[in-house]
Amino acid sequence: MTFIVSDELEKKFRDRIYKKMGMRKGNMVKALEEALEDWIQKK
C-alpha cells in the first residue's frame, strides 16, 4: 500500500511516533496500523 499525505501531517505523525515509541525500525508501521484500527473502530 502507498499513501500520500500532506508534508505537515507526515511531520506531525513522525514527531508523535518518535516521542511515544522512539526511533526504532518498524515503529511507523506499528503506529499506522494502530491509527487505521482506531479509525475502523470509530466508524
C-alpha positions as CSV (number, residue, x, y, z in Angstrom):
1,M,0.0,0.0,0.0
2,T,1.1,3.5,-0.7
3,F,-0.3,6.6,1.0
4,I,0.1,10.2,0.0
5,V,-0.5,12.7,2.8
6,S,0.5,16.3,3.2
7,D,4.0,17.1,4.4
8,E,2.6,18.8,7.5
9,L,0.6,15.7,8.5
10,E,3.5,13.4,7.9
11,K,5.8,15.5,10.1
12,K,3.2,15.6,12.9
13,F,2.8,11.8,12.6
14,R,6.5,11.1,12.6
15,D,7.1,13.5,15.6
16,R,4.4,11.8,17.6
17,I,5.8,8.3,16.8
18,Y,9.3,9.3,17.9
19,K,8.0,10.9,21.1
20,K,5.8,7.9,22.0
21,M,7.7,4.9,20.6
22,G,11.3,6.1,19.9
23,M,13.2,5.9,16.7
24,R,13.2,2.1,16.2
25,K,12.7,0.3,12.9
26,G,9.1,-0.7,12.3
27,N,7.6,1.8,14.7
28,M,6.0,3.8,11.9
29,V,4.2,0.7,10.6
30,K,3.0,-0.2,14.1
31,A,1.7,3.3,14.6
32,L,0.0,3.4,11.2
33,E,-1.7,0.0,11.9
34,E,-2.9,1.3,15.2
35,A,-4.2,4.5,13.6
36,L,-6.1,2.5,11.0
37,E,-7.6,0.1,13.6
38,D,-8.7,3.1,15.7
39,W,-10.3,4.7,12.6
40,I,-12.1,1.5,11.7
41,Q,-13.5,1.0,15.2
42,K,-14.8,4.6,15.3
43,K,-16.6,4.3,12.0
